[in-house]
Amino acid sequence: MSSLIIQFLAYTDDTSAIFSSHNVYFHLYADDTELYDHCRLSDIAVLTNRLTARICDLAQFLAAHRL
């Protein structure tokens, strides 16, 4: 297996742990990451804050790994 593929798998495994630990649904693709969840209409602000916090967690992880 190519070292690039191994590195990609190592990084995506860690990113999935970020989302799983906060009960956020996600899909990881080679060039894209999707986060999603569902809520009542009255809870949209709470959900938006949760997803935004996970994006910040991901940004910190990527910066720490110089990605």
mmCIF file as Biopython writes it, N, C-alpha, C and O atoms, coordinates in Angstrom:
data_model
#
loop_
_atom_site.group_PDB
_atom_site.id
_atom_site.type_symbol
_atom_site.label_atom_id
_atom_site.label_alt_id
_atom_site.label_comp_id
_atom_site.label_asym_id
_atom_site.label_entity_id
_atom_site.label_seq_id
_atom_site.pdbx_PDB_ins_code
_atom_site.Cartn_x
_atom_site.Cartn_y
_atom_site.Cartn_z
_atom_site.occupancy
_atom_site.B_iso_or_equiv
_atom_site.auth_seq_id
_atom_site.auth_asym_id
_atom_site.pdbx_PDB_model_num
ATOM 1   N N  . MET A ? 1  ? 0.838   -1.174 0.000  1.0 0.0 1  A 1 
ATOM 2   C CA . MET A ? 1  ? 0.000   0.000  0.000  1.0 0.0 1  A 1 
ATOM 3   C C  . MET A ? 1  ? 0.888   1.243  0.000  1.0 0.0 1  A 1 
ATOM 4   O O  . MET A ? 1  ? 1.892   1.298  0.710  1.0 0.0 1  A 1 
ATOM 5   N N  . SER A ? 2  ? 0.522   2.207  -0.774 1.0 0.0 2  A 1 
ATOM 6   C CA . SER A ? 2  ? 1.278   3.446  -0.873 1.0 0.0 2  A 1 
ATOM 7   C C  . SER A ? 2  ? 1.293   4.186  0.465  1.0 0.0 2  A 1 
ATOM 8   O O  . SER A ? 2  ? 0.322   4.134  1.219  1.0 0.0 2  A 1 
ATOM 9   N N  . SER A ? 3  ? 2.383   4.863  0.749  1.0 0.0 3  A 1 
ATOM 10  C CA . SER A ? 3  ? 2.470   5.598  2.016  1.0 0.0 3  A 1 
ATOM 11  C C  . SER A ? 3  ? 1.444   6.729  2.073  1.0 0.0 3  A 1 
ATOM 12  O O  . SER A ? 3  ? 0.970   7.076  3.155  1.0 0.0 3  A 1 
ATOM 13  N N  . LEU A ? 4  ? 1.096   7.309  0.920  1.0 0.0 4  A 1 
ATOM 14  C CA . LEU A ? 4  ? 0.064   8.359  0.901  1.0 0.0 4  A 1 
ATOM 15  C C  . LEU A ? 4  ? -1.292  7.801  1.310  1.0 0.0 4  A 1 
ATOM 16  O O  . LEU A ? 4  ? -2.037  8.456  2.040  1.0 0.0 4  A 1 
ATOM 17  N N  . ILE A ? 5  ? -1.613  6.616  0.854  1.0 0.0 5  A 1 
ATOM 18  C CA . ILE A ? 5  ? -2.885  5.992  1.220  1.0 0.0 5  A 1 
ATOM 19  C C  . ILE A ? 5  ? -2.897  5.689  2.719  1.0 0.0 5  A 1 
ATOM 20  O O  . ILE A ? 5  ? -3.900  5.917  3.394  1.0 0.0 5  A 1 
ATOM 21  N N  . ILE A ? 6  ? -1.803  5.186  3.225  1.0 0.0 6  A 1 
ATOM 22  C CA . ILE A ? 6  ? -1.718  4.890  4.662  1.0 0.0 6  A 1 
ATOM 23  C C  . ILE A ? 6  ? -1.862  6.167  5.475  1.0 0.0 6  A 1 
ATOM 24  O O  . ILE A ? 6  ? -2.556  6.175  6.492  1.0 0.0 6  A 1 
ATOM 25  N N  . GLN A ? 7  ? -1.216  7.248  5.043  1.0 0.0 7  A 1 
ATOM 26  C CA . GLN A ? 7  ? -1.346  8.517  5.751  1.0 0.0 7  A 1 
ATOM 27  C C  . GLN A ? 7  ? -2.783  9.024  5.704  1.0 0.0 7  A 1 
ATOM 28  O O  . GLN A ? 7  ? -3.307  9.500  6.711  1.0 0.0 7  A 1 
ATOM 29  N N  . PHE A ? 8  ? -3.424  8.926  4.535  1.0 0.0 8  A 1 
ATOM 30  C CA . PHE A ? 8  ? -4.814  9.369  4.405  1.0 0.0 8  A 1 
ATOM 31  C C  . PHE A ? 8  ? -5.708  8.586  5.355  1.0 0.0 8  A 1 
ATOM 32  O O  . PHE A ? 8  ? -6.548  9.172  6.037  1.0 0.0 8  A 1 
ATOM 33  N N  . LEU A ? 9  ? -5.540  7.285  5.405  1.0 0.0 9  A 1 
ATOM 34  C CA . LEU A ? 9  ? -6.353  6.460  6.297  1.0 0.0 9  A 1 
ATOM 35  C C  . LEU A ? 9  ? -6.107  6.803  7.762  1.0 0.0 9  A 1 
ATOM 36  O O  . LEU A ? 9  ? -7.040  6.829  8.565  1.0 0.0 9  A 1 
ATOM 37  N N  . ALA A ? 10 ? -4.873  7.061  8.100  1.0 0.0 10 A 1 
ATOM 38  C CA . ALA A ? 10 ? -4.556  7.425  9.493  1.0 0.0 10 A 1 
ATOM 39  C C  . ALA A ? 10 ? -5.219  8.740  9.876  1.0 0.0 10 A 1 
ATOM 40  O O  . ALA A ? 10 ? -5.754  8.859  10.979 1.0 0.0 10 A 1 
ATOM 41  N N  . TYR A ? 11 ? -5.196  9.716  9.000  1.0 0.0 11 A 1 
ATOM 42  C CA . TYR A ? 11 ? -5.816  11.005 9.305  1.0 0.0 11 A 1 
ATOM 43  C C  . TYR A ? 11 ? -7.329  10.917 9.337  1.0 0.0 11 A 1 
ATOM 44  O O  . TYR A ? 11 ? -7.955  11.506 10.218 1.0 0.0 11 A 1 
ATOM 45  N N  . THR A ? 12 ? -7.933  10.203 8.406  1.0 0.0 12 A 1 
ATOM 46  C CA . THR A ? 12 ? -9.396  10.127 8.398  1.0 0.0 12 A 1 
ATOM 47  C C  . THR A ? 12 ? -9.917  9.314  9.568  1.0 0.0 12 A 1 
ATOM 48  O O  . THR A ? 12 ? -11.022 9.569  10.046 1.0 0.0 12 A 1 
ATOM 49  N N  . ASP A ? 13 ? -9.158  8.350  10.038 1.0 0.0 13 A 1 
ATOM 50  C CA . ASP A ? 13 ? -9.579  7.585  11.215 1.0 0.0 13 A 1 
ATOM 51  C C  . ASP A ? 13 ? -9.661  8.502  12.431 1.0 0.0 13 A 1 
ATOM 52  O O  . ASP A ? 13 ? -10.609 8.417  13.211 1.0 0.0 13 A 1 
ATOM 53  N N  . ASP A ? 14 ? -8.687  9.365  12.593 1.0 0.0 14 A 1 
ATOM 54  C CA . ASP A ? 14 ? -8.700  10.309 13.707 1.0 0.0 14 A 1 
ATOM 55  C C  . ASP A ? 14 ? -9.828  11.321 13.581 1.0 0.0 14 A 1 
ATOM 56  O O  . ASP A ? 14 ? -10.448 11.679 14.582 1.0 0.0 14 A 1 
ATOM 57  N N  . THR A ? 15 ? -10.104 11.787 12.373 1.0 0.0 15 A 1 
ATOM 58  C CA . THR A ? 15 ? -11.180 12.765 12.206 1.0 0.0 15 A 1 
ATOM 59  C C  . THR A ? 15 ? -12.542 12.140 12.489 1.0 0.0 15 A 1 
ATOM 60  O O  . THR A ? 15 ? -13.426 12.805 13.031 1.0 0.0 15 A 1 
ATOM 61  N N  . SER A ? 16 ? -12.718 10.896 12.136 1.0 0.0 16 A 1 
ATOM 62  C CA . SER A ? 16 ? -14.006 10.251 12.428 1.0 0.0 16 A 1 
ATOM 63  C C  . SER A ? 16 ? -14.222 10.113 13.925 1.0 0.0 16 A 1 
ATOM 64  O O  . SER A ? 16 ? -15.362 10.149 14.388 1.0 0.0 16 A 1 
ATOM 65  N N  . ALA A ? 17 ? -13.158 9.958  14.682 1.0 0.0 17 A 1 
ATOM 66  C CA . ALA A ? 17 ? -13.277 9.883  16.147 1.0 0.0 17 A 1 
ATOM 67  C C  . ALA A ? 17 ? -13.775 11.201 16.731 1.0 0.0 17 A 1 
ATOM 68  O O  . ALA A ? 17 ? -14.519 11.203 17.712 1.0 0.0 17 A 1 
ATOM 69  N N  . ILE A ? 18 ? -13.370 12.321 16.136 1.0 0.0 18 A 1 
ATOM 70  C CA . ILE A ? 18 ? -13.830 13.638 16.585 1.0 0.0 18 A 1 
ATOM 71  C C  . ILE A ? 18 ? -15.354 13.714 16.475 1.0 0.0 18 A 1 
ATOM 72  O O  . ILE A ? 18 ? -16.026 14.170 17.400 1.0 0.0 18 A 1 
ATOM 73  N N  . PHE A ? 19 ? -15.885 13.273 15.357 1.0 0.0 19 A 1 
ATOM 74  C CA . PHE A ? 19 ? -17.323 13.378 15.127 1.0 0.0 19 A 1 
ATOM 75  C C  . PHE A ? 19 ? -18.102 12.324 15.906 1.0 0.0 19 A 1 
ATOM 76  O O  . PHE A ? 19 ? -19.161 12.618 16.459 1.0 0.0 19 A 1 
ATOM 77  N N  . SER A ? 20 ? -17.593 11.123 15.950 1.0 0.0 20 A 1 
ATOM 78  C CA . SER A ? 20 ? -18.285 10.036 16.658 1.0 0.0 20 A 1 
ATOM 79  C C  . SER A ? 20 ? -18.419 10.325 18.146 1.0 0.0 20 A 1 
ATOM 80  O O  . SER A ? 20 ? -19.435 9.992  18.754 1.0 0.0 20 A 1 
ATOM 81  N N  . SER A ? 21 ? -17.404 10.939 18.731 1.0 0.0 21 A 1 
ATOM 82  C CA . SER A ? 21 ? -17.439 11.194 20.168 1.0 0.0 21 A 1 
ATOM 83  C C  . SER A ? 21 ? -18.498 12.221 20.556 1.0 0.0 21 A 1 
ATOM 84  O O  . SER A ? 21 ? -18.846 12.340 21.731 1.0 0.0 21 A 1 
ATOM 85  N N  . HIS A ? 22 ? -19.006 12.957 19.585 1.0 0.0 22 A 1 
ATOM 86  C CA . HIS A ? 22 ? -20.022 13.976 19.853 1.0 0.0 22 A 1 
ATOM 87  C C  . HIS A ? 22 ? -21.363 13.627 19.203 1.0 0.0 22 A 1 
ATOM 88  O O  . HIS A ? 22 ? -22.239 14.484 19.092 1.0 0.0 22 A 1 
ATOM 89  N N  . ASN A ? 23 ? -21.524 12.384 18.779 1.0 0.0 23 A 1 
ATOM 90  C CA . ASN A ? 23 ? -22.777 11.907 18.186 1.0 0.0 23 A 1 
ATOM 91  C C  . ASN A ? 23 ? -23.249 12.763 17.015 1.0 0.0 23 A 1 
ATOM 92  O O  . ASN A ? 23 ? -24.424 13.119 16.922 1.0 0.0 23 A 1 
ATOM 93  N N  . VAL A ? 24 ? -22.325 13.083 16.137 1.0 0.0 24 A 1 
ATOM 94  C CA . VAL A ? 24 ? -22.640 13.808 14.913 1.0 0.0 24 A 1 
ATOM 95  C C  . VAL A ? 24 ? -22.478 12.830 13.754 1.0 0.0 24 A 1 
ATOM 96  O O  . VAL A ? 24 ? -21.496 12.090 13.693 1.0 0.0 24 A 1 
ATOM 97  N N  . TYR A ? 25 ? -23.428 12.829 12.852 1.0 0.0 25 A 1 
ATOM 98  C CA . TYR A ? 25 ? -23.333 11.963 11.678 1.0 0.0 25 A 1 
ATOM 99  C C  . TYR A ? 25 ? -22.355 12.583 10.685 1.0 0.0 25 A 1 
ATOM 100 O O  . TYR A ? 25 ? -22.246 13.806 10.590 1.0 0.0 25 A 1 
ATOM 101 N N  . PHE A ? 26 ? -21.648 11.734 9.951  1.0 0.0 26 A 1 
ATOM 102 C CA . PHE A ? 26 ? -20.653 12.260 9.019  1.0 0.0 26 A 1 
ATOM 103 C C  . PHE A ? 26 ? -20.405 11.278 7.889  1.0 0.0 26 A 1 
ATOM 104 O O  . PHE A ? 26 ? -20.668 10.080 8.001  1.0 0.0 26 A 1 
ATOM 105 N N  . HIS A ? 27 ? -19.892 11.824 6.802  1.0 0.0 27 A 1 
ATOM 106 C CA . HIS A ? 27 ? -19.403 11.048 5.665  1.0 0.0 27 A 1 
ATOM 107 C C  . HIS A ? 27 ? -18.047 11.619 5.306  1.0 0.0 27 A 1 
ATOM 108 O O  . HIS A ? 27 ? -17.896 12.832 5.162  1.0 0.0 27 A 1 
ATOM 109 N N  . LEU A ? 28 ? -17.069 10.756 5.164  1.0 0.0 28 A 1 
ATOM 110 C CA . LEU A ? 28 ? -15.739 11.180 4.748  1.0 0.0 28 A 1 
ATOM 111 C C  . LEU A ? 28 ? -15.499 10.714 3.318  1.0 0.0 28 A 1 
ATOM 112 O O  . LEU A ? 28 ? -15.691 9.542  2.993  1.0 0.0 28 A 1 
ATOM 113 N N  . TYR A ? 29 ? -15.083 11.627 2.486  1.0 0.0 29 A 1 
ATOM 114 C CA . TYR A ? 29 ? -14.723 11.334 1.105  1.0 0.0 29 A 1 
ATOM 115 C C  . TYR A ? 29 ? -13.273 11.737 0.898  1.0 0.0 29 A 1 
ATOM 116 O O  . TYR A ? 29 ? -12.675 12.367 1.770  1.0 0.0 29 A 1 
ATOM 117 N N  . ALA A ? 30 ? -12.711 11.388 -0.228 1.0 0.0 30 A 1 
ATOM 118 C CA . ALA A ? 30 ? -11.305 11.710 -0.495 1.0 0.0 30 A 1 
ATOM 119 C C  . ALA A ? 30 ? -11.043 13.209 -0.450 1.0 0.0 30 A 1 
ATOM 120 O O  . ALA A ? 30 ? -9.980  13.643 -0.005 1.0 0.0 30 A 1 
ATOM 121 N N  . ASP A ? 31 ? -12.008 14.002 -0.908 1.0 0.0 31 A 1 
ATOM 122 C CA . ASP A ? 31 ? -11.794 15.445 -0.960 1.0 0.0 31 A 1 
ATOM 123 C C  . ASP A ? 31 ? -12.897 16.240 -0.272 1.0 0.0 31 A 1 
ATOM 124 O O  . ASP A ? 31 ? -13.055 17.433 -0.530 1.0 0.0 31 A 1 
ATOM 125 N N  . ASP A ? 32 ? -13.661 15.588 0.602  1.0 0.0 32 A 1 
ATOM 126 C CA . ASP A ? 32 ? -14.792 16.269 1.214  1.0 0.0 32 A 1 
ATOM 127 C C  . ASP A ? 32 ? -15.175 15.584 2.525  1.0 0.0 32 A 1 
ATOM 128 O O  . ASP A ? 32 ? -14.993 14.377 2.682  1.0 0.0 32 A 1 
ATOM 129 N N  . THR A ? 33 ? -15.696 16.349 3.442  1.0 0.0 33 A 1 
ATOM 130 C CA . THR A ? 33 ? -16.232 15.826 4.694  1.0 0.0 33 A 1 
ATOM 131 C C  . THR A ? 33 ? -17.594 16.454 4.904  1.0 0.0 33 A 1 
ATOM 132 O O  . THR A ? 33 ? -17.744 17.672 4.804  1.0 0.0 33 A 1 
ATOM 133 N N  . GLU A ? 34 ? -18.586 15.631 5.195  1.0 0.0 34 A 1 
ATOM 134 C CA . GLU A ? 34 ? -19.934 16.134 5.443  1.0 0.0 34 A 1 
ATOM 135 C C  . GLU A ? 34 ? -20.347 15.810 6.869  1.0 0.0 34 A 1 
ATOM 136 O O  . GLU A ? 34 ? -20.217 14.673 7.323  1.0 0.0 34 A 1 
ATOM 137 N N  . LEU A ? 35 ? -20.844 16.817 7.565  1.0 0.0 35 A 1 
ATOM 138 C CA . LEU A ? 35 ? -21.420 16.635 8.899  1.0 0.0 35 A 1 
ATOM 139 C C  . LEU A ? 35 ? -22.902 16.916 8.797  1.0 0.0 35 A 1 
ATOM 140 O O  . LEU A ? 35 ? -23.324 17.825 8.081  1.0 0.0 35 A 1 
ATOM 141 N N  . TYR A ? 36 ? -23.688 16.140 9.508  1.0 0.0 36 A 1 
ATOM 142 C CA . TYR A ? 36 ? -25.124 16.402 9.494  1.0 0.0 36 A 1 
ATOM 143 C C  . TYR A ? 36 ? -25.779 15.775 10.716 1.0 0.0 36 A 1 
ATOM 144 O O  . TYR A ? 36 ? -25.205 14.903 11.369 1.0 0.0 36 A 1 
ATOM 145 N N  . ASP A ? 37 ? -26.959 16.223 11.005 1.0 0.0 37 A 1 
ATOM 146 C CA . ASP A ? 37 ? -27.770 15.707 12.105 1.0 0.0 37 A 1 
ATOM 147 C C  . ASP A ? 37 ? -29.194 16.180 11.862 1.0 0.0 37 A 1 
ATOM 148 O O  . ASP A ? 37 ? -29.474 16.819 10.848 1.0 0.0 37 A 1 
ATOM 149 N N  . HIS A ? 38 ? -30.064 15.881 12.756 1.0 0.0 38 A 1 
ATOM 150 C CA . HIS A ? 38 ? -31.441 16.337 12.625 1.0 0.0 38 A 1 
ATOM 151 C C  . HIS A ? 38 ? -31.904 16.892 13.971 1.0 0.0 38 A 1 
ATOM 152 O O  . HIS A ? 38 ? -31.354 16.568 15.024 1.0 0.0 38 A 1 
ATOM 153 N N  . CYS A ? 39 ? -32.922 17.728 13.904 1.0 0.0 39 A 1 
ATOM 154 C CA . CYS A ? 39 ? -33.459 18.321 15.127 1.0 0.0 39 A 1 
ATOM 155 C C  . CYS A ? 39 ? -34.840 18.896 14.844 1.0 0.0 39 A 1 
ATOM 156 O O  . CYS A ? 39 ? -35.290 18.951 13.699 1.0 0.0 39 A 1 
ATOM 157 N N  . ARG A ? 40 ? -35.494 19.318 15.909 1.0 0.0 40 A 1 
ATOM 158 C CA . ARG A ? 40 ? -36.759 20.032 15.757 1.0 0.0 40 A 1 
ATOM 159 C C  . ARG A ? 40 ? -36.457 21.422 15.208 1.0 0.0 40 A 1 
ATOM 160 O O  . ARG A ? 40 ? -35.358 21.947 15.386 1.0 0.0 40 A 1 
ATOM 161 N N  . LEU A ? 41 ? -37.417 21.995 14.558 1.0 0.0 41 A 1 
ATOM 162 C CA . LEU A ? 41 ? -37.248 23.328 13.999 1.0 0.0 41 A 1 
ATOM 163 C C  . LEU A ? 41 ? -36.853 24.335 15.072 1.0 0.0 41 A 1 
ATOM 164 O O  . LEU A ? 41 ? -36.077 25.252 14.805 1.0 0.0 41 A 1 
ATOM 165 N N  . SER A ? 42 ? -37.372 24.175 16.265 1.0 0.0 42 A 1 
ATOM 166 C CA . SER A ? 42 ? -37.067 25.106 17.356 1.0 0.0 42 A 1 
ATOM 167 C C  . SER A ? 42 ? -35.636 24.954 17.887 1.0 0.0 42 A 1 
ATOM 168 O O  . SER A ? 42 ? -35.164 25.815 18.629 1.0 0.0 42 A 1 
ATOM 169 N N  . ASP A ? 43 ? -34.943 23.876 17.519 1.0 0.0 43 A 1 
ATOM 170 C CA . ASP A ? 43 ? -33.589 23.614 18.017 1.0 0.0 43 A 1 
ATOM 171 C C  . ASP A ? 43 ? -32.496 23.844 16.974 1.0 0.0 43 A 1 
ATOM 172 O O  . ASP A ? 43 ? -31.367 23.384 17.143 1.0 0.0 43 A 1 
ATOM 173 N N  . ILE A ? 44 ? -32.828 24.550 15.906 1.0 0.0 44 A 1 
ATOM 174 C CA . ILE A ? 44 ? -31.851 24.752 14.833 1.0 0.0 44 A 1 
ATOM 175 C C  . ILE A ? 44 ? -30.614 25.496 15.332 1.0 0.0 44 A 1 
ATOM 176 O O  . ILE A ? 44 ? -29.497 25.164 14.937 1.0 0.0 44 A 1 
ATOM 177 N N  . ALA A ? 45 ? -30.794 26.482 16.178 1.0 0.0 45 A 1 
ATOM 178 C CA . ALA A ? 45 ? -29.641 27.244 16.685 1.0 0.0 45 A 1 
ATOM 179 C C  . ALA A ? 45 ? -28.706 26.341 17.489 1.0 0.0 45 A 1 
ATOM 180 O O  . ALA A ? 45 ? -27.485 26.458 17.379 1.0 0.0 45 A 1 
ATOM 181 N N  . VAL A ? 46 ? -29.269 25.446 18.292 1.0 0.0 46 A 1 
ATOM 182 C CA . VAL A ? 46 ? -28.452 24.522 19.083 1.0 0.0 46 A 1 
ATOM 183 C C  . VAL A ? 46 ? -27.678 23.586 18.165 1.0 0.0 46 A 1 
ATOM 184 O O  . VAL A ? 46 ? -26.487 23.353 18.371 1.0 0.0 46 A 1 
ATOM 185 N N  . LEU A ? 47 ? -28.351 23.052 17.156 1.0 0.0 47 A 1 
ATOM 186 C CA . LEU A ? 47 ? -27.697 22.146 16.216 1.0 0.0 47 A 1 
ATOM 187 C C  . LEU A ? 47 ? -26.608 22.872 15.430 1.0 0.0 47 A 1 
ATOM 188 O O  . LEU A ? 47 ? -25.525 22.328 15.215 1.0 0.0 47 A 1 
ATOM 189 N N  . THR A ? 48 ? -26.892 24.082 15.008 1.0 0.0 48 A 1 
ATOM 190 C CA . THR A ? 48 ? -25.892 24.869 14.278 1.0 0.0 48 A 1 
ATOM 191 C C  . THR A ? 48 ? -24.647 25.071 15.141 1.0 0.0 48 A 1 
ATOM 192 O O  . THR A ? 48 ? -23.525 24.948 14.648 1.0 0.0 48 A 1 
ATOM 193 N N  . ASN A ? 49 ? -24.835 25.377 16.414 1.0 0.0 49 A 1 
ATOM 194 C CA . ASN A ? 49 ? -23.693 25.551 17.322 1.0 0.0 49 A 1 
ATOM 195 C C  . ASN A ? 49 ? -22.921 24.254 17.502 1.0 0.0 49 A 1 
ATOM 196 O O  . ASN A ? 49 ? -21.691 24.274 17.538 1.0 0.0 49 A 1 
ATOM 197 N N  . ARG A ? 50 ? -23.624 23.113 17.616 1.0 0.0 50 A 1 
ATOM 198 C CA . ARG A ? 50 ? -22.943 21.809 17.755 1.0 0.0 50 A 1 
ATOM 199 C C  . ARG A ? 50 ? -22.094 21.502 16.535 1.0 0.0 50 A 1 
ATOM 200 O O  . ARG A ? 50 ? -20.940 21.095 16.662 1.0 0.0 50 A 1 
ATOM 201 N N  . LEU A ? 51 ? -22.663 21.697 15.353 1.0 0.0 51 A 1 
ATOM 202 C CA . LEU A ? 51 ? -21.916 21.394 14.128 1.0 0.0 51 A 1 
ATOM 203 C C  . LEU A ? 51 ? -20.747 22.360 13.950 1.0 0.0 51 A 1 
ATOM 204 O O  . LEU A ? 51 ? -19.668 21.951 13.523 1.0 0.0 51 A 1 
ATOM 205 N N  . THR A ? 52 ? -20.951 23.622 14.271 1.0 0.0 52 A 1 
ATOM 206 C CA . THR A ? 52 ? -19.869 24.602 14.186 1.0 0.0 52 A 1 
ATOM 207 C C  . THR A ? 52 ? -18.733 24.243 15.135 1.0 0.0 52 A 1 
ATOM 208 O O  . THR A ? 52 ? -17.563 24.378 14.779 1.0 0.0 52 A 1 
ATOM 209 N N  . ALA A ? 53 ? -19.064 23.792 16.330 1.0 0.0 53 A 1 
ATOM 210 C CA . ALA A ? 53 ? -18.036 23.379 17.295 1.0 0.0 53 A 1 
ATOM 211 C C  . ALA A ? 53 ? -17.239 22.199 16.759 1.0 0.0 53 A 1 
ATOM 212 O O  . ALA A ? 53 ? -16.026 22.142 16.958 1.0 0.0 53 A 1 
ATOM 213 N N  . ARG A ? 54 ? -17.889 21.256 16.086 1.0 0.0 54 A 1 
ATOM 214 C CA . ARG A ? 54 ? -17.171 20.109 15.524 1.0 0.0 54 A 1 
ATOM 215 C C  . ARG A ? 54 ? -16.257 20.546 14.387 1.0 0.0 54 A 1 
ATOM 216 O O  . ARG A ? 54 ? -15.163 20.005 14.227 1.0 0.0 54 A 1 
ATOM 217 N N  . ILE A ? 55 ? -16.694 21.513 13.603 1.0 0.0 55 A 1 
ATOM 218 C CA . ILE A ? 55 ? -15.846 22.032 12.531 1.0 0.0 55 A 1 
ATOM 219 C C  . ILE A ? 55 ? -14.607 22.694 13.135 1.0 0.0 55 A 1 
ATOM 220 O O  . ILE A ? 55 ? -13.504 22.541 12.609 1.0 0.0 55 A 1 
ATOM 221 N N  . CYS A ? 56 ? -14.783 23.419 14.222 1.0 0.0 56 A 1 
ATOM 222 C CA . CYS A ? 56 ? -13.641 24.031 14.921 1.0 0.0 56 A 1 
ATOM 223 C C  . CYS A ? 56 ? -12.703 22.958 15.465 1.0 0.0 56 A 1 
ATOM 224 O O  . CYS A ? 56 ? -11.484 23.103 15.381 1.0 0.0 56 A 1 
ATOM 225 N N  . ASP A ? 57 ? -13.265 21.875 16.025 1.0 0.0 57 A 1 
ATOM 226 C CA . ASP A ? 57 ? -12.442 20.761 16.501 1.0 0.0 57 A 1 
ATOM 227 C C  . ASP A ? 57 ? -11.612 20.184 15.360 1.0 0.0 57 A 1 
ATOM 228 O O  . ASP A ? 57 ? -10.424 19.907 15.522 1.0 0.0 57 A 1 
ATOM 229 N N  . LEU A ? 58 ? -12.253 20.005 14.201 1.0 0.0 58 A 1 
ATOM 230 C CA . LEU A ? 58 ? -11.554 19.463 13.039 1.0 0.0 58 A 1 
ATOM 231 C C  . LEU A ? 58 ? -10.456 20.415 12.577 1.0 0.0 58 A 1 
ATOM 232 O O  . LEU A ? 58 ? -9.352  19.974 12.256 1.0 0.0 58 A 1 
ATOM 233 N N  . ALA A ? 59 ? -10.741 21.697 12.540 1.0 0.0 59 A 1 
ATOM 234 C CA . ALA A ? 59 ? -9.736  22.682 12.120 1.0 0.0 59 A 1 
ATOM 235 C C  . ALA A ? 59 ? -8.529  22.657 13.055 1.0 0.0 59 A 1 
ATOM 236 O O  . ALA A ? 59 ? -7.390  22.746 12.595 1.0 0.0 59 A 1 
ATOM 237 N N  . GLN A ? 60 ? -8.764  22.538 14.354 1.0 0.0 60 A 1 
ATOM 238 C CA . GLN A ? 60 ? -7.661  22.451 15.312 1.0 0.0 60 A 1 
ATOM 239 C C  . GLN A ? 60 ? -6.837  21.185 15.095 1.0 0.0 60 A 1 
ATOM 240 O O  . GLN A ? 60 ? -5.608  21.218 15.155 1.0 0.0 60 A 1 
ATOM 241 N N  . PHE A ? 61 ? -7.521  20.069 14.844 1.0 0.0 61 A 1 
ATOM 242 C CA . PHE A ? 61 ? -6.826  18.806 14.590 1.0 0.0 61 A 1 
ATOM 243 C C  . PHE A ? 61 ? -5.951  18.917 13.346 1.0 0.0 61 A 1 
ATOM 244 O O  . PHE A ? 61 ? -4.787  18.516 13.361 1.0 0.0 61 A 1 
ATOM 245 N N  . LEU A ? 62 ? -6.514  19.461 12.273 1.0 0.0 62 A 1 
ATOM 246 C CA . LEU A ? 62 ? -5.763  19.584 11.029 1.0 0.0 62 A 1 
ATOM 247 C C  . LEU A ? 62 ? -4.575  20.519 11.193 1.0 0.0 62 A 1 
ATOM 248 O O  . LEU A ? 62 ? -3.490  20.238 10.683 1.0 0.0 62 A 1 
ATOM 249 N N  . ALA A ? 63 ? -4.766  21.623 11.897 1.0 0.0 63 A 1 
ATOM 250 C CA . ALA A ? 63 ? -3.654  22.557 12.121 1.0 0.0 63 A 1 
ATOM 251 C C  . ALA A ? 63 ? -2.557  21.898 12.964 1.0 0.0 63 A 1 
ATOM 252 O O  . ALA A ? 63 ? -1.369  22.094 12.704 1.0 0.0 63 A 1 
ATOM 253 N N  . ALA A ? 64 ? -2.952  21.125 13.961 1.0 0.0 64 A 1 
ATOM 254 C CA . ALA A ? 64 ? -1.969  20.460 14.816 1.0 0.0 64 A 1 
ATOM 255 C C  . ALA A ? 64 ? -1.146  19.431 14.025 1.0 0.0 64 A 1 
ATOM 256 O O  . ALA A ? 64 ? 0.008   19.162 14.358 1.0 0.0 64 A 1 
ATOM 257 N N  . HIS A ? 65 ? -1.749  18.866 12.983 1.0 0.0 65 A 1 
ATOM 258 C CA . HIS A ? 65 ? -1.058  17.881 12.153 1.0 0.0 65 A 1 
ATOM 259 C C  . HIS A ? 65 ? -0.512  18.490 10.857 1.0 0.0 65 A 1 
ATOM 260 O O  . HIS A ? 65 ? -0.109  17.779 9.937  1.0 0.0 65 A 1 
ATOM 261 N N  . ARG A ? 66 ? -0.509  19.825 10.816 1.0 0.0 66 A 1 
ATOM 262 C CA . ARG A ? 66 ? 0.032   20.574 9.659  1.0 0.0 66 A 1 
ATOM 263 C C  . ARG A ? 66 ? -0.599  20.160 8.344  1.0 0.0 66 A 1 
ATOM 264 O O  . ARG A ? 66 ? 0.083   19.969 7.337  1.0 0.0 66 A 1 
ATOM 265 N N  . LEU A ? 67 ? -1.905  20.028 8.376  1.0 0.0 67 A 1 
ATOM 266 C CA . LEU A ? 67 ? -2.639  19.676 7.148  1.0 0.0 67 A 1 
ATOM 267 C C  . LEU A ? 67 ? -3.440  20.850 6.642  1.0 0.0 67 A 1 
ATOM 268 O O  . LEU A ? 67 ? -4.120  20.740 5.621  1.0 0.0 67 A 1 
#
